[in-house]
Structures are given as C-alpha cells and as structure tokens.
C-alpha cells in the first residue's frame, strides 16, 4: 500500500490538513491579524495540495478530476488575494473564489473517482458556496464569516478534504 508513503500524496495530505485546520480556525478568530495569518497558511496549503493533486490525476489519466484540482488552486489564489485586506474588503475576491471553489468541487465530485460519501460532501459544499456566491454577485455584502452561509458550508468543505486525505492514504 503506497498511500501516504508516496511524497506527492503525503505533501497533498499535509496541504489539505493545513487548509482544513487553519481555514476553520481563521473563521472563528476575532483578531483580524491572526485571522489573516491563519487564512494565509490555509490558502498556501490548499494551493500546494491542489496543484500537486492536479498533476497527480493528470499523470494518472483522470483529466476531469485533474482539471477540478487546477480550478481549486486558482480559486484559492483568488480568495487569498483579498485575505490581507480584511473580511469586508475581501468580499469581491471571496465571491469570485467561492464560485470557483464550487465549480472545482463539482468537477472533482461528479466523476466516480472518490468514494460516494466524499463526493456527497463535496457536492453539498459546492451547492452551499454557489448560493453564497450568487448572493455576493447579486450585490449583497456577505462576509467570509457570515452565518448561516458561508459559515455552515465550511464543515462540508473540510469533510471533503478529510475524505480526499483518507482516499490518498488508502491508495495501493
């Protein structure tokens, strides 16, 4: 079983874990400087992980899944571009980024590459982020920490990351 002994899988798993942990931590932090730092670590880990996974799945011949991870890396870069500006100023880049997150999650989750439960979490997260992006694009000022959305979409995203890590660890 290669799993996480493969350096690409191990680095991708670390990036996904950093993204999940620091993304959720940043969402719950009150201090804007610590929040920006947590989200910078989150975003950097996710860009690294998704770039590695895009290359991995392309090499394996799963071009659709690879494209999804490429779009996810782009989405995370767009979101990161507004992180240092603070939640209010980051709304435009956040809206664009989560629209791309949703697209990426659908492109990764619709093919039957990952287990059904992982794909289901990804699809639920995608729908919730699409609703949030639509609100932002219709002119509403939705902060990245707003509740109920996007706040309650993040656990579905992190569960998807956990599922991807689990799948990577089980590879033979």
C-alpha atoms as a printed R data frame, in Angstrom:
    type eleno elety resid chain resno       x      y       z
1   ATOM     1    CA   UNK     A     1   0.000  0.000   0.000
2   ATOM     2    CA   UNK     A     2   1.679  3.228  -1.165
3   ATOM     3    CA   UNK     A     3  -0.794  5.634   0.431
4   ATOM     4    CA   UNK     A     4   0.920  8.444   2.267
5   ATOM     5    CA   UNK     A     5   4.380  6.922   1.680
6   ATOM     6    CA   UNK     A     6   4.178  8.489  -1.782
7   ATOM     7    CA   UNK     A     7   5.694 12.002  -1.367
8   ATOM     8    CA   UNK     A     8   3.028 13.605  -3.593
9   ATOM     9    CA   UNK     A     9   0.223 12.062  -1.526
10  ATOM    10    CA   UNK     A    10   1.958 12.992   1.742
11  ATOM    11    CA   UNK     A    11   2.527 16.631   0.733
12  ATOM    12    CA   UNK     A    12  -1.006 16.908  -0.642
13  ATOM    13    CA   UNK     A    13  -2.412 15.456   2.596
14  ATOM    14    CA   UNK     A    14  -0.382 17.941   4.657
15  ATOM    15    CA   UNK     A    15  -1.620 20.837   2.495
16  ATOM    16    CA   UNK     A    16  -5.236 19.703   2.765
17  ATOM    17    CA   UNK     A    17  -4.918 19.256   6.534
18  ATOM    18    CA   UNK     A    18  -3.360 22.722   6.925
19  ATOM    19    CA   UNK     A    19  -6.176 24.127   4.799
20  ATOM    20    CA   UNK     A    20  -8.864 22.478   6.864
21  ATOM    21    CA   UNK     A    21  -7.421 23.269  10.291
22  ATOM    22    CA   UNK     A    22  -6.262 26.845   9.635
23  ATOM    23    CA   UNK     A    23  -9.292 27.677   7.492
24  ATOM    24    CA   UNK     A    24 -11.715 26.720  10.259
25  ATOM    25    CA   UNK     A    25  -9.516 28.367  12.915
26  ATOM    26    CA   UNK     A    26  -9.386 31.604  10.922
27  ATOM    27    CA   UNK     A    27 -13.141 31.633  10.537
28  ATOM    28    CA   UNK     A    28 -13.555 31.532  14.310
29  ATOM    29    CA   UNK     A    29 -10.861 34.084  15.215
30  ATOM    30    CA   UNK     A    30 -11.847 37.554  16.331
31  ATOM    31    CA   UNK     A    31  -8.470 39.239  15.814
32  ATOM    32    CA   UNK     A    32  -8.237 40.315  12.134
33  ATOM    33    CA   UNK     A    33  -4.429 39.967  12.008
34  ATOM    34    CA   UNK     A    34  -4.473 36.416  13.385
35  ATOM    35    CA   UNK     A    35  -7.383 35.619  11.095
36  ATOM    36    CA   UNK     A    36  -5.430 36.828   8.046
37  ATOM    37    CA   UNK     A    37  -2.392 34.791   9.138
38  ATOM    38    CA   UNK     A    38  -4.478 31.646   9.642
39  ATOM    39    CA   UNK     A    39  -6.127 32.107   6.246
40  ATOM    40    CA   UNK     A    40  -2.729 32.705   4.592
41  ATOM    41    CA   UNK     A    41  -1.493 29.359   5.942
42  ATOM    42    CA   UNK     A    42  -4.791 27.747   4.937
43  ATOM    43    CA   UNK     A    43  -4.634 29.139   1.410
44  ATOM    44    CA   UNK     A    44  -0.963 28.324   0.869
45  ATOM    45    CA   UNK     A    45  -1.504 24.736   1.954
46  ATOM    46    CA   UNK     A    46  -4.533 24.341  -0.305
47  ATOM    47    CA   UNK     A    47  -2.810 25.844  -3.354
48  ATOM    48    CA   UNK     A    48   0.128 23.460  -2.877
49  ATOM    49    CA   UNK     A    49  -2.142 20.450  -2.322
50  ATOM    50    CA   UNK     A    50  -4.421 21.170  -5.269
51  ATOM    51    CA   UNK     A    51  -1.507 21.826  -7.634
52  ATOM    52    CA   UNK     A    52   0.072 18.509  -6.641
53  ATOM    53    CA   UNK     A    53  -3.242 16.676  -6.979
54  ATOM    54    CA   UNK     A    54  -3.868 18.255 -10.398
55  ATOM    55    CA   UNK     A    55  -0.516 16.908 -11.605
56  ATOM    56    CA   UNK     A    56  -1.097 13.522  -9.953
57  ATOM    57    CA   UNK     A    57  -4.511 12.980 -11.527
58  ATOM    58    CA   UNK     A    58  -3.387 14.277 -14.911
59  ATOM    59    CA   UNK     A    59  -0.488 11.802 -14.860
60  ATOM    60    CA   UNK     A    60  -2.946  9.048 -13.936
61  ATOM    61    CA   UNK     A    61  -5.186  9.926 -16.901
62  ATOM    62    CA   UNK     A    62  -8.040 11.395 -14.845
63  ATOM    63    CA   UNK     A    63  -8.143 14.712 -16.697
64  ATOM    64    CA   UNK     A    64 -11.530 15.840 -15.381
65  ATOM    65    CA   UNK     A    65 -10.520 15.343 -11.736
66  ATOM    66    CA   UNK     A    66  -7.149 16.965 -12.509
67  ATOM    67    CA   UNK     A    67  -8.924 19.969 -14.015
68  ATOM    68    CA   UNK     A    68 -11.061 20.247 -10.892
69  ATOM    69    CA   UNK     A    69  -7.971 20.444  -8.695
70  ATOM    70    CA   UNK     A    70  -6.433 23.006 -11.048
71  ATOM    71    CA   UNK     A    71  -9.568 25.165 -10.769
72  ATOM    72    CA   UNK     A    72  -9.450 24.706  -6.981
73  ATOM    73    CA   UNK     A    73  -5.859 26.026  -6.892
74  ATOM    74    CA   UNK     A    74  -6.910 29.052  -8.945
75  ATOM    75    CA   UNK     A    75  -9.925 29.611  -6.670
76  ATOM    76    CA   UNK     A    76  -7.765 29.550  -3.578
77  ATOM    77    CA   UNK     A    77  -5.344 32.025  -5.145
78  ATOM    78    CA   UNK     A    78  -8.231 34.386  -5.904
79  ATOM    79    CA   UNK     A    79  -9.502 34.102  -2.319
80  ATOM    80    CA   UNK     A    80  -6.010 34.674  -0.903
81  ATOM    81    CA   UNK     A    81  -5.664 37.874  -2.919
82  ATOM    82    CA   UNK     A    82  -8.154 39.578  -0.605
83  ATOM    83    CA   UNK     A    83  -7.258 37.948   2.704
84  ATOM    84    CA   UNK     A    84  -4.836 40.622   3.932
85  ATOM    85    CA   UNK     A    85  -7.417 43.355   3.222
86  ATOM    86    CA   UNK     A    86  -9.745 42.005   5.904
87  ATOM    87    CA   UNK     A    87 -13.177 40.397   5.670
88  ATOM    88    CA   UNK     A    88 -15.125 43.440   4.434
89  ATOM    89    CA   UNK     A    89 -12.642 44.429   1.734
90  ATOM    90    CA   UNK     A    90 -12.183 40.820   0.626
91  ATOM    91    CA   UNK     A    91 -15.839 40.221  -0.329
92  ATOM    92    CA   UNK     A    92 -15.317 40.608  -4.136
93  ATOM    93    CA   UNK     A    93 -12.345 38.221  -4.268
94  ATOM    94    CA   UNK     A    94 -14.084 35.898  -1.808
95  ATOM    95    CA   UNK     A    95 -17.204 35.800  -4.012
96  ATOM    96    CA   UNK     A    96 -15.174 35.035  -7.123
97  ATOM    97    CA   UNK     A    97 -13.105 32.448  -5.284
98  ATOM    98    CA   UNK     A    98 -16.009 30.537  -3.787
99  ATOM    99    CA   UNK     A    99 -17.760 30.474  -7.166
100 ATOM   100    CA   UNK     A   100 -14.611 28.778  -8.459
101 ATOM   101    CA   UNK     A   101 -14.440 26.541  -5.362
102 ATOM   102    CA   UNK     A   102 -17.978 25.375  -6.131
103 ATOM   103    CA   UNK     A   103 -17.087 24.727  -9.751
104 ATOM   104    CA   UNK     A   104 -13.969 22.794  -8.745
105 ATOM   105    CA   UNK     A   105 -15.819 20.742  -6.142
106 ATOM   106    CA   UNK     A   106 -18.433 19.732  -8.701
107 ATOM   107    CA   UNK     A   107 -15.819 18.847 -11.331
108 ATOM   108    CA   UNK     A   108 -13.929 16.728  -8.764
109 ATOM   109    CA   UNK     A   109 -17.036 15.170  -7.166
110 ATOM   110    CA   UNK     A   110 -19.196 14.243 -10.147
111 ATOM   111    CA   UNK     A   111 -16.806 11.651 -11.656
112 ATOM   112    CA   UNK     A   112 -16.744  8.433  -9.659
113 ATOM   113    CA   UNK     A   113 -13.119  8.688  -8.637
114 ATOM   114    CA   UNK     A   114 -13.636  9.231  -4.886
115 ATOM   115    CA   UNK     A   115 -15.965  7.248  -2.592
116 ATOM   116    CA   UNK     A   116 -19.623  8.258  -2.653
117 ATOM   117    CA   UNK     A   117 -19.565  9.803   0.830
118 ATOM   118    CA   UNK     A   118 -16.613 12.039  -0.100
119 ATOM   119    CA   UNK     A   119 -18.299 13.096  -3.328
120 ATOM   120    CA   UNK     A   120 -21.549 13.838  -1.448
121 ATOM   121    CA   UNK     A   121 -19.770 16.175   0.985
122 ATOM   122    CA   UNK     A   122 -18.116 17.906  -1.975
123 ATOM   123    CA   UNK     A   123 -21.415 18.390  -3.789
124 ATOM   124    CA   UNK     A   124 -23.158 19.760  -0.682
125 ATOM   125    CA   UNK     A   125 -20.260 22.188  -0.105
126 ATOM   126    CA   UNK     A   126 -20.420 23.229  -3.776
127 ATOM   127    CA   UNK     A   127 -24.139 23.984  -3.607
128 ATOM   128    CA   UNK     A   128 -23.753 25.999  -0.396
129 ATOM   129    CA   UNK     A   129 -20.861 28.003  -1.855
130 ATOM   130    CA   UNK     A   130 -22.804 28.589  -5.089
131 ATOM   131    CA   UNK     A   131 -25.693 30.035  -3.069
132 ATOM   132    CA   UNK     A   132 -23.270 32.296  -1.192
133 ATOM   133    CA   UNK     A   133 -21.522 33.396  -4.395
134 ATOM   134    CA   UNK     A   134 -24.865 34.163  -6.028
135 ATOM   135    CA   UNK     A   135 -25.762 36.388  -3.073
136 ATOM   136    CA   UNK     A   136 -22.455 38.238  -3.384
137 ATOM   137    CA   UNK     A   137 -22.770 38.635  -7.156
138 ATOM   138    CA   UNK     A   138 -26.299 39.980  -6.700
139 ATOM   139    CA   UNK     A   139 -24.869 42.812  -4.602
140 ATOM   140    CA   UNK     A   140 -25.166 41.524  -1.058
141 ATOM   141    CA   UNK     A   141 -22.187 42.168   1.247
142 ATOM   142    CA   UNK     A   142 -21.625 38.616   2.537
143 ATOM   143    CA   UNK     A   143 -18.547 38.366   4.730
144 ATOM   144    CA   UNK     A   144 -16.444 35.170   4.724
145 ATOM   145    CA   UNK     A   145 -17.509 34.638   8.359
146 ATOM   146    CA   UNK     A   146 -21.244 35.300   7.882
147 ATOM   147    CA   UNK     A   147 -23.735 32.844   9.322
148 ATOM   148    CA   UNK     A   148 -25.589 30.770   8.265
149 ATOM   149    CA   UNK     A   149 -23.759 30.911   4.915
150 ATOM   150    CA   UNK     A   150 -20.918 30.590   4.239
151 ATOM   151    CA   UNK     A   151 -20.174 29.624   7.874
152 ATOM   152    CA   UNK     A   152 -22.044 26.316   7.688
153 ATOM   153    CA   UNK     A   153 -20.557 25.433   4.284
154 ATOM   154    CA   UNK     A   154 -17.025 25.191   5.688
155 ATOM   155    CA   UNK     A   155 -17.555 21.949   7.651
156 ATOM   156    CA   UNK     A   156 -18.696 20.258   4.425
157 ATOM   157    CA   UNK     A   157 -15.574 21.548   2.664
158 ATOM   158    CA   UNK     A   158 -13.319 20.312   5.470
159 ATOM   159    CA   UNK     A   159 -15.101 16.930   5.474
160 ATOM   160    CA   UNK     A   160 -14.359 16.756   1.740
161 ATOM   161    CA   UNK     A   161 -10.677 17.462   2.444
162 ATOM   162    CA   UNK     A   162 -10.707 14.709   5.085
163 ATOM   163    CA   UNK     A   163 -12.215 12.355   2.528
164 ATOM   164    CA   UNK     A   164  -9.546 13.221  -0.026
165 ATOM   165    CA   UNK     A   165  -6.833 12.622   2.581
166 ATOM   166    CA   UNK     A   166  -8.471  9.316   3.517
167 ATOM   167    CA   UNK     A   167  -8.589  8.269  -0.150
168 ATOM   168    CA   UNK     A   168  -4.940  9.233  -0.658
169 ATOM   169    CA   UNK     A   169  -3.925  7.216   2.397
170 ATOM   170    CA   UNK     A   170  -5.709  4.111   1.080
171 ATOM   171    CA   UNK     A   171  -4.117  4.103  -2.364
172 ATOM   172    CA   UNK     A   172  -2.259  0.930  -3.329
